[in-house]
Amino acid sequence: MIDNQLISIALFAGAFGLDLGIEEAGFYTVSVVEIDADATKTIVLNRPYLSESAVPRDIRQVSQ
């Protein structure tokens, strides 16, 4: 939790569809892991605050 708000990390995010539902349920997304460059561009266009974490990357390369 951050400031009493539930948080989530979007793994295999695609174009963020599932995560939109998670946000509607009250969660705040703090990071995104998605390998597809076009999908991460879509995420950043819709959620500019994720621009630092929504970069194309392979989940197998994420250590923390």
N, CA, C and O atoms as a Tinker XYZ file with bonds, in Angstrom:
   256  protein
     1  N      0.840000   -1.185000    0.000000    73     2
     2  CA     0.000000    0.000000    0.000000    64     1     3
     3  C      0.882000    1.243000    0.000000    63     2     4     5
     4  O      1.956000    1.274000    0.601000    81     3
     5  N      0.398000    2.248000   -0.683000    73     3     6
     6  CA     1.029000    3.568000   -0.669000    64     5     7
     7  C     -0.056000    4.546000   -0.243000    63     6     8     9
     8  O     -1.091000    4.661000   -0.899000    81     7
     9  N      0.184000    5.245000    0.852000    73     7    10
    10  CA    -0.813000    6.195000    1.363000    64     9    11
    11  C     -2.201000    5.551000    1.454000    63    10    12    13
    12  O     -3.199000    6.144000    1.045000    81    11
    13  N     -2.245000    4.358000    1.984000    73    11    14
    14  CA    -3.494000    3.595000    2.160000    64    13    15
    15  C     -4.205000    3.244000    0.862000    63    14    16    17
    16  O     -5.401000    2.951000    0.873000    81    15
    17  N     -3.478000    3.271000   -0.270000    73    15    18
    18  CA    -4.065000    2.861000   -1.538000    64    17    19
    19  C     -3.409000    1.567000   -1.991000    63    18    20    21
    20  O     -2.186000    1.431000   -1.945000    81    19
    21  N     -4.227000    0.620000   -2.426000    73    19    22
    22  CA    -3.716000   -0.644000   -2.933000    64    21    23
    23  C     -2.930000   -0.398000   -4.214000    63    22    24    25
    24  O     -3.319000    0.441000   -5.026000    81    23
    25  N     -1.827000   -1.122000   -4.405000    73    23    26
    26  CA    -1.007000   -0.944000   -5.597000    64    25    27
    27  C     -0.949000   -2.244000   -6.396000    63    26    28    29
    28  O     -1.195000   -3.331000   -5.873000    81    27
    29  N     -0.616000   -2.100000   -7.675000    73    27    30
    30  CA    -0.445000   -3.281000   -8.518000    64    29    31
    31  C      0.743000   -3.067000   -9.441000    63    30    32    33
    32  O      1.151000   -1.938000   -9.712000    81    31
    33  N      1.280000   -4.172000   -9.911000    73    31    34
    34  CA     2.330000   -4.189000  -10.918000    64    33    35
    35  C      1.765000   -4.961000  -12.099000    63    34    36    37
    36  O      1.310000   -6.095000  -11.942000    81    35
    37  N      1.790000   -4.362000  -13.265000    73    35    38
    38  CA     1.221000   -4.985000  -14.458000    64    37    39
    39  C      2.275000   -5.855000  -15.135000    63    38    40    41
    40  O      3.244000   -5.344000  -15.697000    81    39
    41  N      2.080000   -7.173000  -15.080000    73    39    42
    42  CA     2.978000   -8.110000  -15.744000    64    41    43
    43  C      2.272000   -8.654000  -16.983000    63    42    44    45
    44  O      1.080000   -8.958000  -16.940000    81    43
    45  N      3.011000   -8.774000  -18.089000    73    43    46
    46  CA     2.419000   -9.226000  -19.352000    64    45    47
    47  C      1.206000   -8.343000  -19.670000    63    46    48    49
    48  O      0.120000   -8.843000  -19.966000    81    47
    49  N      1.410000   -7.037000  -19.605000    73    47    50
    50  CA     0.322000   -6.062000  -19.610000    64    49    51
    51  C     -0.444000   -5.947000  -20.916000    63    50    52    53
    52  O     -1.601000   -5.527000  -20.915000    81    51
    53  N      0.172000   -6.309000  -22.019000    73    51    54
    54  CA    -0.509000   -6.099000  -23.294000    64    53    55
    55  C     -0.816000   -4.629000  -23.447000    63    54    56    57
    56  O      0.032000   -3.786000  -23.157000    81    55
    57  N     -2.016000   -4.307000  -23.898000    73    55    58
    58  CA    -2.405000   -2.904000  -24.060000    64    57    59
    59  C     -3.097000   -2.360000  -22.810000    63    58    60    61
    60  O     -3.721000   -1.301000  -22.866000    81    59
    61  N     -2.995000   -3.070000  -21.684000    73    59    62
    62  CA    -3.420000   -2.576000  -20.371000    64    61    63
    63  C     -4.890000   -2.832000  -20.068000    63    62    64    65
    64  O     -5.422000   -2.262000  -19.115000    81    63
    65  N     -5.552000   -3.661000  -20.841000    73    63    66
    66  CA    -6.978000   -3.913000  -20.641000    64    65    67
    67  C     -7.322000   -4.459000  -19.268000    63    66    68    69
    68  O     -8.185000   -3.906000  -18.586000    81    67
    69  N     -6.665000   -5.535000  -18.845000    73    67    70
    70  CA    -6.935000   -6.105000  -17.527000    64    69    71
    71  C     -6.644000   -5.081000  -16.440000    63    70    72    73
    72  O     -7.365000   -4.994000  -15.445000    81    71
    73  N     -5.600000   -4.323000  -16.635000    73    71    74
    74  CA    -5.189000   -3.353000  -15.622000    64    73    75
    75  C     -6.186000   -2.202000  -15.476000    63    74    76    77
    76  O     -6.300000   -1.608000  -14.405000    81    75
    77  N     -6.898000   -1.894000  -16.546000    73    75    78
    78  CA    -7.964000   -0.892000  -16.433000    64    77    79
    79  C     -9.021000   -1.375000  -15.444000    63    78    80    81
    80  O     -9.522000   -0.596000  -14.633000    81    79
    81  N     -9.352000   -2.645000  -15.511000    73    79    82
    82  CA   -10.293000   -3.219000  -14.557000    64    81    83
    83  C     -9.751000   -3.217000  -13.148000    63    82    84    85
    84  O    -10.479000   -2.951000  -12.192000    81    83
    85  N     -8.476000   -3.514000  -13.019000    73    83    86
    86  CA    -7.843000   -3.502000  -11.696000    64    85    87
    87  C     -7.868000   -2.093000  -11.117000    63    86    88    89
    88  O     -8.103000   -1.922000   -9.920000    81    87
    89  N     -7.629000   -1.080000  -11.950000    73    87    90
    90  CA    -7.719000    0.302000  -11.487000    64    89    91
    91  C     -9.148000    0.633000  -11.052000    63    90    92    93
    92  O     -9.352000    1.306000  -10.041000    81    91
    93  N    -10.134000    0.159000  -11.817000    73    91    94
    94  CA   -11.532000    0.403000  -11.454000    64    93    95
    95  C    -11.869000   -0.230000  -10.101000    63    94    96    97
    96  O    -12.770000    0.230000   -9.401000    81    95
    97  N    -11.145000   -1.277000   -9.743000    73    95    98
    98  CA   -11.360000   -1.942000   -8.453000    64    97    99
    99  C    -10.649000   -1.227000   -7.309000    63    98   100   101
   100  O    -10.752000   -1.642000   -6.154000    81    99
   101  N     -9.916000   -0.135000   -7.634000    73    99   102
   102  CA    -9.301000    0.659000   -6.581000    64   101   103
   103  C     -7.798000    0.555000   -6.457000    63   102   104   105
   104  O     -7.213000    1.144000   -5.548000    81   103
   105  N     -7.164000   -0.176000   -7.342000    73   103   106
   106  CA    -5.711000   -0.309000   -7.289000    64   105   107
   107  C     -5.040000    0.808000   -8.084000    63   106   108   109
   108  O     -5.633000    1.377000   -9.000000    81   107
   109  N     -3.795000    1.113000   -7.719000    73   107   110
   110  CA    -2.977000    2.104000   -8.409000    64   109   111
   111  C     -1.782000    1.367000   -9.004000    63   110   112   113
   112  O     -1.011000    0.755000   -8.264000    81   111
   113  N     -1.615000    1.412000  -10.308000    73   111   114
   114  CA    -0.519000    0.703000  -10.981000    64   113   115
   115  C      0.768000    1.501000  -10.823000    63   114   116   117
   116  O      0.812000    2.691000  -11.135000    81   115
   117  N      1.824000    0.834000  -10.333000    73   115   118
   118  CA     3.096000    1.516000  -10.097000    64   117   119
   119  C      4.184000    1.116000  -11.075000    63   118   120   121
   120  O      5.186000    1.820000  -11.194000    81   119
   121  N      4.016000    0.003000  -11.779000    73   119   122
   122  CA     5.042000   -0.444000  -12.718000    64   121   123
   123  C      4.417000   -1.371000  -13.752000    63   122   124   125
   124  O      3.390000   -2.005000  -13.506000    81   123
   125  N      5.061000   -1.433000  -14.914000    73   123   126
   126  CA     4.568000   -2.239000  -16.028000    64   125   127
   127  C      5.717000   -3.048000  -16.615000    63   126   128   129
   128  O      6.812000   -2.521000  -16.812000    81   127
   129  N      5.474000   -4.314000  -16.893000    73   127   130
   130  CA     6.425000   -5.155000  -17.611000    64   129   131
   131  C      5.704000   -5.722000  -18.823000    63   130   132   133
   132  O      4.761000   -6.502000  -18.690000    81   131
   133  N      6.152000   -5.327000  -19.995000    73   131   134
   134  CA     5.556000   -5.767000  -21.259000    64   133   135
   135  C      6.651000   -5.766000  -22.322000    63   134   136   137
   136  O      7.410000   -4.802000  -22.426000    81   135
   137  N      6.739000   -6.816000  -23.097000    73   135   138
   138  CA     7.804000   -6.943000  -24.088000    64   137   139
   139  C      7.486000   -6.220000  -25.399000    63   138   140   141
   140  O      8.400000   -5.822000  -26.121000    81   139
   141  N      6.202000   -6.050000  -25.711000    73   139   142
   142  CA     5.802000   -5.472000  -26.990000    64   141   143
   143  C      5.897000   -3.939000  -26.971000    63   142   144   145
   144  O      5.264000   -3.279000  -26.147000    81   143
   145  N      6.691000   -3.388000  -27.884000    73   143   146
   146  CA     6.920000   -1.941000  -27.932000    64   145   147
   147  C      5.641000   -1.164000  -28.229000    63   146   148   149
   148  O      5.415000   -0.108000  -27.638000    81   147
   149  N      4.811000   -1.661000  -29.124000    73   147   150
   150  CA     3.573000   -0.950000  -29.440000    64   149   151
   151  C      2.623000   -0.920000  -28.246000    63   150   152   153
   152  O      1.946000    0.080000  -28.008000    81   151
   153  N      2.579000   -2.004000  -27.509000    73   151   154
   154  CA     1.720000   -2.045000  -26.324000    64   153   155
   155  C      2.207000   -1.046000  -25.274000    63   154   156   157
   156  O      1.395000   -0.361000  -24.653000    81   155
   157  N      3.502000   -0.957000  -25.072000    73   155   158
   158  CA     4.008000   -0.006000  -24.077000    64   157   159
   159  C      3.763000    1.433000  -24.522000    63   158   160   161
   160  O      3.525000    2.300000  -23.681000    81   159
   161  N      3.816000    1.700000  -25.812000    73   159   162
   162  CA     3.493000    3.049000  -26.303000    64   161   163
   163  C      2.041000    3.386000  -25.998000    63   162   164   165
   164  O      1.731000    4.507000  -25.593000    81   163
   165  N      1.160000    2.425000  -26.190000    73   163   166
   166  CA    -0.257000    2.632000  -25.890000    64   165   167
   167  C     -0.455000    2.918000  -24.406000    63   166   168   169
   168  O     -1.212000    3.816000  -24.036000    81   167
   169  N      0.221000    2.159000  -23.566000    73   167   170
   170  CA     0.103000    2.357000  -22.119000    64   169   171
   171  C      0.538000    3.758000  -21.734000    63   170   172   173
   172  O     -0.151000    4.435000  -20.971000    81   171
   173  N      1.681000    4.202000  -22.256000    73   171   174
   174  CA     2.211000    5.523000  -21.909000    64   173   175
   175  C      1.298000    6.638000  -22.428000    63   174   176   177
   176  O      1.138000    7.662000  -21.765000    81   175
   177  N      0.703000    6.447000  -23.598000    73   175   178
   178  CA    -0.232000    7.454000  -24.111000    64   177   179
   179  C     -1.429000    7.615000  -23.173000    63   178   180   181
   180  O     -1.929000    8.723000  -22.981000    81   179
   181  N     -1.879000    6.522000  -22.600000    73   179   182
   182  CA    -3.043000    6.562000  -21.723000    64   181   183
   183  C     -2.716000    6.784000  -20.253000    63   182   184   185
   184  O     -3.564000    7.245000  -19.489000    81   183
   185  N     -1.503000    6.462000  -19.859000    73   183   186
   186  CA    -1.066000    6.626000  -18.469000    64   185   187
   187  C      0.343000    7.238000  -18.460000    63   186   188   189
   188  O      1.317000    6.528000  -18.212000    81   187
   189  N      0.461000    8.548000  -18.729000    73   187   190
   190  CA     1.788000    9.178000  -18.799000    64   189   191
   191  C      2.642000    8.995000  -17.544000    63   190   192   193
   192  O      3.870000    8.995000  -17.628000    81   191
   193  N      2.010000    8.841000  -16.394000    73   191   194
   194  CA     2.776000    8.663000  -15.162000    64   193   195
   195  C      3.568000    7.351000  -15.147000    63   194   196   197
   196  O      4.449000    7.171000  -14.306000    81   195
   197  N      3.262000    6.439000  -16.067000    73   195   198
   198  CA     3.986000    5.169000  -16.158000    64   197   199
   199  C      5.111000    5.212000  -17.198000    63   198   200   201
   200  O      5.686000    4.173000  -17.525000    81   199
   201  N      5.423000    6.382000  -17.711000    73   199   202
   202  CA     6.399000    6.474000  -18.807000    64   201   203
   203  C      7.787000    5.941000  -18.442000    63   202   204   205
   204  O      8.501000    5.447000  -19.314000    81   203
   205  N      8.172000    6.033000  -17.190000    73   203   206
   206  CA     9.488000    5.522000  -16.793000    64   205   207
   207  C      9.512000    4.008000  -16.668000    63   206   208   209
   208  O     10.543000    3.385000  -16.924000    81   207
   209  N      8.400000    3.409000  -16.282000    73   207   210
   210  CA     8.408000    1.957000  -16.087000    64   209   211
   211  C      7.843000    1.195000  -17.281000    63   210   212   213
   212  O      8.162000    0.020000  -17.464000    81   211
   213  N      7.016000    1.837000  -18.092000    73   211   214
   214  CA     6.405000    1.142000  -19.235000    64   213   215
   215  C      7.323000    1.229000  -20.449000    63   214   216   217
   216  O      7.024000    1.910000  -21.430000    81   215
   217  N      8.421000    0.538000  -20.360000    73   215   218
   218  CA     9.361000    0.441000  -21.484000    64   217   219
   219  C      9.409000   -1.028000  -21.887000    63   218   220   221
   220  O      9.309000   -1.904000  -21.028000    81   219
   221  N      9.559000   -1.312000  -23.173000    73   219   222
   222  CA     9.569000   -2.722000  -23.599000    64   221   223
   223  C     10.692000   -3.498000  -22.908000    63   222   224   225
   224  O     11.864000   -3.135000  -23.012000    81   223
   225  N     10.325000   -4.561000  -22.208000    73   223   226
   226  CA    11.336000   -5.400000  -21.560000    64   225   227
   227  C     10.776000   -6.803000  -21.364000    63   226   228   229
   228  O      9.573000   -7.015000  -21.210000    81   227
   229  N     11.688000   -7.726000  -21.378000    73   227   230
   230  CA    11.373000   -9.140000  -21.217000    64   229   231
   231  C     11.309000   -9.461000  -19.732000    63   230   232   233
   232  O     12.236000   -9.133000  -18.992000    81   231
   233  N     10.244000  -10.091000  -19.289000    73   231   234
   234  CA    10.071000  -10.425000  -17.874000    64   233   235
   235  C     11.240000  -11.254000  -17.347000    63   234   236   237
   236  O     11.561000  -11.187000  -16.160000    81   235
   237  N     11.876000  -12.032000  -18.217000    73   235   238
   238  CA    13.001000  -12.855000  -17.774000    64   237   239
   239  C     14.231000  -12.027000  -17.443000    63   238   240   241
   240  O     15.171000  -12.538000  -16.833000    81   239
   241  N     14.243000  -10.752000  -17.834000    73   239   242
   242  CA    15.374000   -9.885000  -17.560000    64   241   243
   243  C     15.150000   -8.975000  -16.340000    63   242   244   245
   244  O     16.037000   -8.208000  -15.965000    81   243
   245  N     13.990000   -9.062000  -15.738000    73   243   246
   246  CA    13.660000   -8.215000  -14.582000    64   245   247
   247  C     14.081000   -8.946000  -13.325000    63   246   248   249
   248  O     13.663000  -10.077000  -13.080000    81   247
   249  N     14.915000   -8.289000  -12.529000    73   247   250
   250  CA    15.400000   -8.938000  -11.319000    64   249   251
   251  C     14.651000   -8.458000  -10.072000    63   250   252   253
   252  O     14.538000   -9.203000   -9.099000    81   251
   253  N     14.142000   -7.231000  -10.091000    73   251   254
   254  CA    13.428000   -6.702000   -8.925000    64   253   255
   255  C     12.308000   -5.823000   -9.371000    63   254   256
   256  O     11.582000   -5.277000   -8.540000    81   255
